[in-house]
Amino acid sequence: MSGLLKKLPIKLSNKLPAKVSDNARSSVEKPNSTLKPISNQFTKLLSITKYLPAGARSSILSKAFGKVVPYVGTTGIYYETVEPNQVVVSLNNTKAVQNHIGSIHAVAITLLAETATGFILGLNLPADRVLLIKSYSVNFYRPIKKGQMAAVASLSDEQRLDILNTPKGEMVIPCVIHDRESDSDRDPIVVEMTWAWIPKSELEARRLGKASESSVESDTESNTKAAVETEQSNQSAANDEVATSK
């Protein structure tokens, strides 16, 4: 937790996502919840910032989480809502993330969905477990506009309890992509992100196991090489002895 807190920005940036009218925002109902958040480094950070104004809170979380995952931070993803039942992240259409026709690049949109789903799982995962992306599919059903995109990931209380009570498992995290400049009723993008989680102890055991295997292979190779060199030395000595006796 201390490492994450150290990543909090000392000074807030004035750079906020582009203003979008309420009519342009697709409404997504936030799941009702009666569960208390679990305690991990992310929920502790949320509890520290919960009394800040919405804009300041989002700026702080965006900068802090951008430091935690540097690659995500470089794209300019903005964390609008970060709660155990819903995460909303958005991305402005800037030149750095555009494709050849001026809309947000498909890879950047995929990263937006991966960020929303990954963080909502992270908010609900006990500190002794680690999350891993297992698979995903992204289907583009119509051209997207040149404006801002947003990804909304939501979990019900039932799903949250399933995550909490399953030490090792996987889940398709629901995610909706919004093309905020479009007035089309058709969904532009449908994503399916499958995440898995395992105990940190198991991940560490796997790493140690591979290290041990590498060590055994190295020792075996060294022993084999030494045996070959000894055999060659003995053969050479035998040849010298035969030559001397003649």
C-alpha positions in Angstrom: 0.0 0.0 0.0 2.8 2.4 0.9 4.3 1.9 -2.6 1.0 2.9 -4.2 0.5 5.9 -2.0 4.0 7.2 -2.9 2.7 7.3 -6.5 0.1 9.9 -5.7 0.8 13.1 -7.6 2.1 16.0 -5.5 0.4 18.5 -7.9 -2.8 17.9 -9.9 -2.8 18.4 -13.6 -5.4 20.7 -15.1 -5.7 18.3 -18.0 -9.2 16.7 -17.8 -11.1 14.7 -20.4 -13.1 16.6 -23.0 -16.5 17.9 -21.8 -19.3 15.7 -23.1 -22.9 16.7 -22.9 -25.2 14.6 -20.7 -27.3 13.7 -23.8 -24.2 12.3 -25.5 -23.3 10.0 -22.6 -24.9 6.6 -22.8 -26.5 5.9 -19.5 -25.4 2.7 -17.7 -27.1 1.8 -14.5 -24.8 1.2 -11.6 -25.5 -2.1 -9.8 -27.0 -1.7 -6.4 -24.7 -3.0 -3.7 -25.0 -3.9 0.0 -21.5 -5.3 0.3 -18.6 -3.6 2.0 -15.4 -3.2 -0.1 -12.7 -5.7 0.7 -9.3 -4.4 2.0 -6.5 -4.2 -0.5 -4.2 -1.5 -1.8 -6.7 -0.2 -4.3 -9.7 0.1 -1.9 -7.5 1.7 0.7 -6.5 4.4 -1.8 -10.2 4.9 -2.7 -11.1 5.3 1.0 -8.4 8.0 1.3 -9.7 10.0 -1.7 -13.5 9.5 -1.2 -14.1 12.9 0.4 -12.4 14.9 -2.4 -14.4 16.6 -5.1 -15.2 14.3 -8.0 -12.9 16.1 -10.4 -9.9 16.1 -8.0 -10.5 12.5 -7.0 -10.6 11.3 -10.6 -7.4 13.2 -11.4 -5.6 11.8 -8.4 -6.7 8.2 -9.2 -5.9 8.6 -12.9 -2.4 9.7 -12.1 -1.8 7.1 -9.3 -3.1 4.2 -11.4 -1.2 5.5 -14.4 2.0 5.1 -12.4 1.0 1.6 -11.2 0.7 0.4 -14.8 3.0 2.7 -16.8 1.9 1.6 -20.2 -1.7 2.4 -19.4 -0.6 5.8 -18.1 1.1 6.7 -21.4 -2.2 6.5 -23.3 -4.0 9.2 -21.2 -6.8 6.9 -19.9 -8.9 8.8 -17.4 -10.6 7.1 -14.5 -14.1 8.7 -14.1 -15.6 6.2 -11.7 -13.7 3.7 -9.6 -15.9 1.6 -7.3 -16.1 -2.1 -6.5 -19.4 -2.4 -8.5 -18.5 -0.2 -11.4 -15.4 1.2 -13.1 -15.7 3.8 -15.9 -12.6 4.9 -17.8 -12.5 7.2 -20.9 -10.0 8.2 -23.5 -9.9 11.4 -25.5 -9.3 11.3 -29.3 -5.8 12.7 -29.4 -3.3 12.4 -32.2 -1.2 10.0 -30.1 -4.0 7.4 -30.0 -5.5 7.8 -33.5 -5.6 5.4 -36.4 -5.3 6.3 -40.1 -8.8 7.7 -40.4 -8.7 9.9 -37.3 -10.7 7.9 -34.8 -9.3 6.1 -31.7 -7.1 3.2 -32.7 -8.5 -0.3 -32.1 -5.6 -1.3 -29.9 -6.2 1.8 -27.7 -9.9 0.9 -27.4 -9.0 -2.7 -26.4 -6.7 -1.3 -23.8 -9.5 0.8 -22.5 -11.7 -2.3 -22.0 -8.8 -4.2 -20.5 -8.2 -1.4 -18.0 -11.9 -1.1 -16.9 -12.3 -4.9 -16.5 -8.9 -5.4 -14.9 -9.3 -2.7 -12.3 -12.8 -3.7 -11.3 -11.5 -7.2 -10.7 -8.5 -5.8 -8.8 -10.8 -3.8 -6.5 -12.6 -7.1 -5.5 -9.6 -9.4 -5.3 -8.0 -10.2 -1.8 -4.5 -9.0 -1.4 -3.1 -12.5 -1.4 -4.1 -13.2 -5.0 -2.9 -12.0 -8.4 -5.0 -11.4 -11.5 -4.0 -12.3 -15.1 -5.7 -11.7 -18.4 -6.6 -15.1 -19.9 -8.4 -14.2 -23.2 -10.4 -11.5 -24.9 -12.3 -10.8 -28.0 -13.2 -7.4 -29.5 -15.8 -7.1 -32.3 -16.3 -3.9 -34.2 -19.8 -3.7 -35.5 -19.8 -0.2 -37.1 -17.3 2.6 -37.7 -16.7 4.7 -34.6 -16.8 8.4 -34.5 -13.8 10.7 -33.9 -14.7 11.7 -30.4 -14.2 10.3 -26.9 -14.6 6.6 -26.1 -15.5 5.2 -22.7 -15.5 1.7 -21.2 -17.8 0.7 -18.4 -17.2 -2.5 -16.4 -19.8 -3.6 -13.9 -20.1 -6.4 -11.3 -23.1 -7.5 -9.3 -22.8 -8.4 -5.6 -23.2 -12.0 -6.5 -20.2 -11.8 -8.9 -18.1 -10.0 -6.2 -18.8 -12.7 -3.7 -17.9 -15.4 -6.2 -14.5 -13.6 -6.7 -14.0 -13.3 -3.0 -14.8 -16.9 -2.1 -12.9 -18.5 -5.0 -9.2 -18.7 -4.3 -8.4 -19.7 -7.8 -10.8 -19.1 -10.7 -11.7 -17.1 -13.8 -14.6 -14.9 -14.9 -15.8 -13.0 -18.0 -16.0 -9.4 -16.7 -18.9 -7.6 -18.3 -17.9 -4.4 -20.2 -19.7 -1.9 -22.4 -17.9 0.4 -24.8 -19.5 3.9 -25.5 -18.9 5.9 -28.6 -19.8 9.2 -26.9 -20.0 11.3 -30.1 -22.4 9.0 -31.9 -26.2 9.1 -31.8 -26.5 5.5 -33.3 -28.5 2.9 -31.4 -26.1 0.2 -32.5 -23.3 -0.8 -30.3 -20.0 0.0 -32.1 -18.0 -2.5 -30.1 -18.7 -5.7 -28.2 -15.9 -7.0 -25.9 -15.5 -10.1 -23.9 -12.6 -10.1 -21.4 -11.8 -13.3 -19.5 -9.7 -12.7 -16.4 -8.2 -15.4 -14.1 -6.8 -15.1 -10.6 -4.6 -17.4 -8.5 -3.0 -17.2 -5.1 0.3 -15.3 -5.1 1.9 -18.3 -3.3 1.1 -20.5 -6.3 2.6 -18.0 -8.7 5.7 -17.8 -6.6 5.9 -21.6 -6.4 5.7 -21.8 -10.2 8.5 -19.3 -10.5 10.7 -21.1 -8.0 9.9 -24.4 -9.7 11.1 -23.1 -13.0 14.2 -21.7 -11.3 14.9 -25.1 -9.8 14.3 -26.8 -13.1 16.8 -24.4 -14.8 19.3 -25.1 -12.0 18.9 -28.9 -12.4 19.3 -28.6 -16.2 22.4 -26.4 -15.7 23.9 -28.8 -13.2 23.2 -31.8 -15.5 24.7 -30.0 -18.4 27.8 -29.1 -16.4 28.2 -32.7 -15.1 27.8 -34.1 -18.6 30.4 -31.7 -19.9 32.7 -32.6 -17.1 32.3 -36.3 -17.7 33.0 -35.9 -21.4 36.1 -33.9 -20.7 37.3 -36.5 -18.2 36.7 -39.3 -20.7 38.6 -37.4 -23.3 41.4 -36.8 -20.9 41.6 -40.5 -19.9 41.5 -41.5 -23.6 44.4 -39.1 -24.3 46.4 -40.5 -21.4 45.8 -44.0 -22.6 47.0 -43.2 -26.1 50.1 -41.6 -24.7 50.8 -44.7 -22.6 50.4 -46.9 -25.7 52.7 -44.7 -27.7 55.4 -44.8 -25.0 55.2 -48.6 -24.7 55.9 -48.9 -28.4 
